[in-house]
Amino acid sequence: MSTTKANSRERILAAAAELARNAGPGSLSLDAIAHQAGVSKGGLLYNFPTKAKLLQGLVEKHLGEMEQSLDAAAARGEPLLAAYMRLMEGSSAEERPPASWIFSAIAEDPEFLAPINQFRRRLLARLRAETHDLAGVLVAFFAMEGLLCMKLFDDELLDAEDRRLIIERARAVAGGGS
C-alpha cells in the first residue's frame, strides 16, 4: 500500500471515529466522514468501497491498537491485567468512549462482533495463563467490561466516584491488577 493511500486511509478512519465519538454513531454517513477527513467521497470510496468496509476497518484498527498497547505494556514488564485495567479505566472515564462507533458497525453487520469476541477470548486466555488467582482476574476483567459497556450505552447510573470505587476494589480483588 502506498504511503499516500495509507495516510488517507488513516485520516478517514480517524475522522470516522472522531465523528462517531463527537456527534454519535448515527452521524456516520460517508459524506460526513469524507468531509471530516478532508477527502473527496471518491477518495473515501477508493479506500473503503462500502460503509461496511469502513466500519470493518474501524473495528480492525481499534482492536489492533488495543493489542499493541497491551503488548507494549507487557514488553515493559507491566502485568497484562494491570495494563488492561489501565486502558479500560481510561476508556470508561472519557465523556464518550473511543469505540462509540461500534453500534454503527454492529447495526451494519452483526458479524462485526466476531473479531471483538475473538479479541476478548484471546485476552482472557492470556490473563488466565498469567495468574494464580483466576477468581480475582475474572472479577476484575468483568468489572472493567461492565464499566465500559455502561459507558457505551451512555448509562449515567454511576458517577466518577462510583467508578473509582469499583476499579479500586477490582484491583484489590485481583491483587493490584497483576
MOMOFEN-V779252 format. One record per residue. N is the residue number from 1. SS is DSSP state (hx for helix, st for strand, lp for the rest). PSI is psi in whole degrees, -180 to 180 (none if undefined). OMEGA is omega in whole degrees, 0 to 359 (* if undefined). Layout:
n = (N | N)
ss = (SS | SS)
psi = (PSI | PSI)
omega = (OMEGA | OMEGA)
This chain:
n = (1 | 2 | 3 | 4 | 5 | 6 | 7 | 8 | 9 | 10 | 11 | 12 | 13 | 14 | 15 | 16 | 17 | 18 | 19 | 20 | 21 | 22 | 23 | 24 | 25 | 26 | 27 | 28 | 29 | 30 | 31 | 32 | 33 | 34 | 35 | 36 | 37 | 38 | 39 | 40 | 41 | 42 | 43 | 44 | 45 | 46 | 47 | 48 | 49 | 50 | 51 | 52 | 53 | 54 | 55 | 56 | 57 | 58 | 59 | 60 | 61 | 62 | 63 | 64 | 65 | 66 | 67 | 68 | 69 | 70 | 71 | 72 | 73 | 74 | 75 | 76 | 77 | 78 | 79 | 80 | 81 | 82 | 83 | 84 | 85 | 86 | 87 | 88 | 89 | 90 | 91 | 92 | 93 | 94 | 95 | 96 | 97 | 98 | 99 | 100 | 101 | 102 | 103 | 104 | 105 | 106 | 107 | 108 | 109 | 110 | 111 | 112 | 113 | 114 | 115 | 116 | 117 | 118 | 119 | 120 | 121 | 122 | 123 | 124 | 125 | 126 | 127 | 128 | 129 | 130 | 131 | 132 | 133 | 134 | 135 | 136 | 137 | 138 | 139 | 140 | 141 | 142 | 143 | 144 | 145 | 146 | 147 | 148 | 149 | 150 | 151 | 152 | 153 | 154 | 155 | 156 | 157 | 158 | 159 | 160 | 161 | 162 | 163 | 164 | 165 | 166 | 167 | 168 | 169 | 170 | 171 | 172 | 173 | 174 | 175 | 176 | 177 | 178)
ss = (lp | lp | hx | hx | hx | hx | hx | hx | hx | hx | hx | hx | hx | hx | hx | hx | hx | hx | hx | hx | hx | hx | hx | lp | hx | hx | hx | lp | lp | hx | hx | hx | hx | hx | hx | hx | hx | lp | lp | lp | hx | hx | hx | hx | hx | hx | hx | lp | lp | lp | hx | hx | hx | hx | hx | hx | hx | hx | hx | hx | hx | hx | hx | hx | hx | hx | hx | hx | hx | hx | hx | hx | hx | hx | hx | lp | lp | lp | lp | hx | hx | hx | hx | hx | hx | hx | hx | hx | hx | hx | hx | hx | hx | lp | lp | lp | lp | lp | lp | lp | lp | hx | hx | hx | hx | hx | hx | hx | lp | lp | lp | hx | hx | hx | hx | hx | hx | hx | hx | hx | hx | hx | hx | hx | hx | hx | hx | hx | hx | lp | lp | lp | lp | hx | hx | hx | hx | hx | hx | hx | hx | hx | hx | hx | hx | hx | hx | hx | hx | hx | hx | hx | lp | lp | lp | lp | lp | lp | lp | hx | hx | hx | hx | hx | hx | hx | hx | hx | hx | hx | hx | hx | hx | lp | lp | lp | lp | lp)
psi = (133 | 158 | -40 | -46 | -41 | -43 | -44 | -37 | -45 | -41 | -41 | -46 | -42 | -41 | -42 | -45 | -43 | -43 | -45 | -40 | -42 | -39 | -5 | 153 | -23 | -11 | 5 | 70 | 152 | -38 | -46 | -39 | -45 | -45 | -48 | -37 | -13 | 33 | 161 | 162 | -36 | -39 | -40 | -47 | -25 | -41 | -37 | 96 | -20 | 163 | -36 | -41 | -37 | -47 | -37 | -42 | -39 | -45 | -50 | -42 | -46 | -48 | -39 | -42 | -41 | -48 | -44 | -42 | -43 | -41 | -40 | -40 | -43 | -39 | -29 | -5 | 4 | 131 | 145 | -45 | -41 | -42 | -45 | -47 | -40 | -46 | -44 | -35 | -43 | -43 | -41 | -17 | -19 | 150 | -49 | 124 | 151 | -26 | 31 | -18 | -10 | -31 | -38 | -41 | -45 | -38 | -37 | -42 | 109 | -18 | -15 | -14 | -26 | -52 | -31 | -46 | -37 | -43 | -47 | -41 | -44 | -44 | -47 | -38 | -42 | -41 | -43 | -41 | -22 | 4 | 157 | -4 | 79 | -41 | -43 | -42 | -44 | -42 | -47 | -46 | -50 | -24 | -44 | -41 | -41 | -44 | -42 | -42 | -41 | -40 | -43 | -35 | 8 | 37 | 118 | 30 | -37 | 140 | -180 | -39 | -40 | -45 | -42 | -43 | -42 | -46 | -43 | -46 | -39 | -41 | -42 | -45 | -36 | 11 | 37 | 9 | 18 | none)
omega = (181 | 181 | 180 | 180 | 179 | 180 | 180 | 177 | 179 | 178 | 180 | 179 | 179 | 179 | 180 | 180 | 180 | 179 | 179 | 181 | 185 | 185 | 180 | 184 | 179 | 183 | 185 | 171 | 180 | 179 | 181 | 180 | 179 | 179 | 180 | 182 | 182 | 177 | 176 | 176 | 176 | 177 | 177 | 182 | 175 | 180 | 182 | 186 | 179 | 176 | 179 | 179 | 177 | 180 | 175 | 177 | 177 | 180 | 181 | 180 | 181 | 181 | 177 | 179 | 177 | 180 | 179 | 179 | 180 | 179 | 179 | 178 | 179 | 179 | 177 | 180 | 178 | 178 | 184 | 181 | 178 | 179 | 179 | 181 | 178 | 179 | 181 | 177 | 177 | 180 | 183 | 179 | 181 | 179 | 174 | 182 | 183 | 184 | 181 | 178 | 185 | 179 | 177 | 181 | 182 | 178 | 179 | 182 | 181 | 178 | 178 | 174 | 184 | 180 | 178 | 179 | 177 | 177 | 180 | 178 | 178 | 180 | 181 | 177 | 178 | 179 | 179 | 184 | 187 | 185 | 171 | 182 | 183 | 181 | 179 | 178 | 181 | 179 | 181 | 181 | 184 | 172 | 180 | 177 | 179 | 178 | 180 | 179 | 178 | 180 | 179 | 180 | 178 | 180 | 183 | 180 | 181 | 173 | 184 | 180 | 177 | 178 | 179 | 180 | 179 | 181 | 179 | 180 | 178 | 178 | 180 | 180 | 182 | 179 | 179 | 179 | 180 | *)
